[in-house]
């Protein structure tokens, strides 16, 4: 019997959402991800691909990314996508909620109809740094509930639709939680017992083994075609591959490696999907950590690295070199190779120049660094390649292996002086806000997020671009901000990596992966 799975591409995350427009299917979909365990199923703390894949099956947003196409928004919990109005000098977006959307039942809280009270609670939670990893994205936003089916979102400063809808879509802080269940479970309970309105409901969690979901019979789009999802944690690629070949799994997270892709394409009854949008790998320099507080040292490291060596790890077609934190292939505001080279900011590999810069900075014999990486192949290969490349200019980098969940926790506590982070974000503003605005500096920022560089030199440009309604001017400001970051060398863009998954021929996603 054929499994029908709508794979909703919530940007770079492979998010699996079953909808009634799928053709016939039944049974449990068995999927394995490359991780030892989950980090959190509270959607506002789900920061890894593995956690986001889970929460997308349990929760909804006011709008959603069209399944299979991360460039298109469509209504989700809302009945339509509103046009903003100006009231009292502020931009106001008014949403009408669908009727009959039911929150999942959980212990002590029976199912009930979602109302504007839940949406207000959820978006206020998203904006609270103590209850959300994405608080920096919701600054200057007020949420009101005129009645049970209406939500008004009031912005201190206007946003274009593409920037605004990303904040209320089924991604990151845009997931809507059910207030009664959230208050009953508390912060710790939500990590391992998610309660939302989505097509699947939480059944069980076994640490370092699996999460089991069951179909939501009251789902507002209709009961899913699948009976449930068995979501397994399997960090070993060989184990995932063998289980797929033997029919014990239906879908597995692959590896961004051309050799592996070519091998799996030759396996009978298996299909391999390589698709965008690609997650971007960027090296972040902790400018507070000696000797990286010296610009000459950071530039020396940039000249010591070779993007083509990194790219050889994944292979052409699987990845591609990038030259700005915002990937120009996918998003407005990115910089091309020609643009950065014209300003001498492509940092073409020159290891003799790197050695001279190190000597000028007072480190003629290099220095030592300690950092951590995760067991995930995409990360581990980049860290180990960086280690080998830096050794060629006398920098001795010790790289210690930890599980993926611990890695994310540790780098948010400033554990890595050099932090390679692989991520997709829905637009240039989110990249800037989360990675380069001072509010998002890890540990010490007003709303700590993922500014691993402790960088604070382009806040004004970021905010000016965010509030610019002329698209050409907005793009120019985004480019200017990245040029400044590259001049200061606080980030070294490495590559984007496409998503790689393998599936049984019995699995049909039901749509093209655009």
C-alpha positions, -999 to +999 in steps of 0.1 A: +000+000+000+014+034-009+021+060+018+010+094+007+029+121+025+027+158+018+062+170+026+057+207+034+090+225+028+090+250+057+120+266+041+151+245+047+134+221+071+119+189+057+086+192+074+061+165+068+024+173+068-003+149+057-033+165+041-066+151+028-058+160-008-033+131-007-043+099-025-050+067-007-027+056+021-027+040+055-005+027+082+024+043+100+051+063+082+085+053+096+111+080+092+146+083+107+166+114+113+203+119+118+202+127+155+207+110+189+177+126+205+153+156+203+162+189+219+127+203+224+092+199+210+081+233+223+079+248+188+094+281+200+125+263+212+127+239+182+159+252+166+172+221+149+161+205+116+151+174+135+129+192+161+113+214+135+104+184+114+085+171+144+067+202+155+055+210+120+034+179+121+018+189+154+013+227+151+000+253+126+007+290+119-017+317+110-004+312+074+018+284+061+044+279+034+027+260+005+037+223+008+067+218-014+073+255-022+089+277+004+084+308-018+046+309-015+024+317+016-012+305+019-038+307+048-035+282+076-053+289+108-064+322+093-092+323+067-072+346+044-040+367+042-049+402+051-038+435+036-024+458+063-040+491+073-025+522+090-043+530+123-030+557+146+003+559+127+010+521+131+006+492+107-022+468+116-027+433+102-061+418+111-067+380+108-100+361+109-095+327+124-111+295+110-139+282+130-138+246+143-100+243+147-096+220+176-067+219+201-054+184+207-065+168+240-039+161+266-038+150+302-060+172+323-070+194+293-097+181+270-099+192+234-113+227+228-118+251+200-088+274+192-097+311+197-079+344+194-069+341+230-046+312+221-031+331+193-024+362+215-009+339+241+013+321+216+027+352+199+034+369+232+052+337+242+073+339+210+083+375+219+095+365+254+131+356+256+124+334+286+099+314+267+112+315+231+144+312+212+131+336+186+121+366+207+143+390+188+121+385+157+090+398+175+102+432+188+078+460+183+048+438+179+015+441+199-012+414+196-048+420+205-081+399+203-111+421+195-133+389+196-129+352+198-123+348+160-102+379+153-066+387+159-050+422+154-012+424+151+000+460+155+035+469+144+054+499+157+072+501+123+057+488+090+069+456+073+065+444+038+043+413+034+072+390+027+089+401+060+057+401+080+041+368+069+074+349+077+068+359+114+033+343+115+039+313+093+045+277+103+081+282+112+100+291+143+081+316+164+051+315+141+038+282+154+006+286+175+004+268+208-028+260+227-028+282+258-046+259+283-024+230+275+008+251+276-001+265+310-010+230+323+022+214+310+045+242+319+078+249+301+094+216+309+063+196+299+060+212+265+095+200+256+084+164+255+046+166+252+036+190+224+000+200+220-012+219+189-038+219+162-020+200+135-026+168+115-008+146+141-011+144+179+016+134+203+015+098+215+048+090+232+084+099+235+113+075+243+145+092+250+172+086+224+149+063+205+117+077+190+087+099+191+053+084+181+025+105+166-010+095+158-035+110+133-057+138+145-093+128+136-105+163+143-079+180+120-096+210+103-084+199+068-097+164+074-083+133+091-048+125+077-045+096+053-018+081+075-026+065+109+005+080+124+042+087+122+070+067+139+099+093+141+132+076+150+165+090+162+193+072+143+226+091+142+244+063+124+240+066+086+247+029+079+219+019+103+194+042+086+205+031+051+202-006+060+168-002+076+155+016+044+170-012+022+154-039+044+120-022+044+121-014+081+120+024+074+101+044+047+121+077+047+156+085+059+176+116+063+205+112+040+238+130+038+249+159+016+275+138-002+275+131-040+290+097-036+263+086-012+235+101-034+249+082-065+252+050-045+216+052-032+202+060-067+214+026-077+194+008-050+163-009-062+130+003-047+146+034-034+142+071-046+166+099-036+155+135-034+181+163-036+163+196-033+164+232-021+162+255-005+197+250+007+208+255+042+238+279+044+270+270+063+287+301+078+317+304+100+311+328+129+341+344+147+337+351+184+352+387+184+352+386+223+376+356+224+413+361+222+430+361+197+399+364+175+393+398+189+420+410+164+407+417+129+441+406+114+437+371+130+401+368+117+412+377+082+442+353+084+418+325+091+396+336+061+426+335+038+437+301+052+404+285+042+394+272+008+358+270-001+365+245-029+380+221-003+348+224+017+327+219-014+346+187-023+331+172+008+296+174-005+301+175-043+286+197-070+249+196-073+246+188-036+261+222-025+276+254-039+300+280-027+284+312-011+300+345-005+276+363+018+255+351+048+224+357+028+225+332-002+220+351-034+207+320-052+176+319-030+170+353-015+171+390-024+199+409-007+226+383-012+260+391-027+274+374-058+311+363-062+315+392-087+302+417-062+324+406-033+355+401-056+352+437-069+356+449-033+384+424-024+361+406+000+360+371-016+390+362+006+404+339-021+427+313-005+462+327+002+479+308+030+512+328+027+491+360+032+474+343+062+508+335+078+519+371+073+487+384+089+492+361+119+528+372+123+518+409+121+492+402+148+518+387+171+513+350+163+542+340+140+539+304+152+501+303+152+480+295+183+456+268+196+418+267+198+393+243+213+358+238+199+330+213+196+312+197+167+281+175+164+279+139+151+258+151+122+278+145+090+272+179+074+286+197+105+313+172+114+329+172+079+331+210+078+346+213+113+372+186+106+381+201+072+385+235+088+408+219+114+430+204+087+431+236+067+440+258+097+468+235+106+485+245+073+491+280+087+500+269+122+466+272+139+460+240+160+423+235+163+411+208+187+376+195+177+357+175+202+326+154+192+293+158+211+257+148+203+237+172+182+215+185+210+244+192+233+262+210+205+233+234+200+232+241+237+269+246+240+274+270+212+246+292+225+267+294+257+297+306+238+316+273+238+330+277+203+354+305+194+349+295+158+313+284+153+302+268+120+264+270+119+242+255+091+208+272+088+181+284+065+161+316+073+131+328+053+145+362+043+175+385+046+161+404+076+158+372+097+194+363+089+205+397+100+183+398+130+193+364+143+230+363+134+243+399+132+222+422+153+235+430+188+202+421+205+208+385+194+243+381+208+245+348+226+243+349+264+246+387+268+222+401+241+189+417+250+172+387+233+200+361+230+198+341+198+225+331+174+248+361+171+279+340+179+302+368+167+292+393+194+289+418+165+272+451+170+284+473+141+255+471+117+224+474+139+214+507+122+216+493+087+196+462+097+169+483+112+169+508+083+166+480+058+138+463+079+117+494+078+124+503+041+093+497+019+111+504-014+124+470-024+154+482-044+165+504-015+159+476+010+181+452-011+209+478-013+209+482+024+211+445+030+241+443+007+257+473+024+253+456+058+269+423+045+298+442+030+305+458+063+304+424+081+328+409+055+352+439+058+353+433+096+354+396+089+331+384+116+315+358+093+330+337+066+303+322+043+312+287+032+285+270+012+249+261+009+239+224+012+207+210-004+184+187+015+191+150+009+165+123+017+159+088+005+126+070+005+109+038-004+092+037-038+060+031-017+062+067-005+048+095-027+050+130-014+020+141-035+036+172-050+068+184-066+096+197-044+098+232-058 
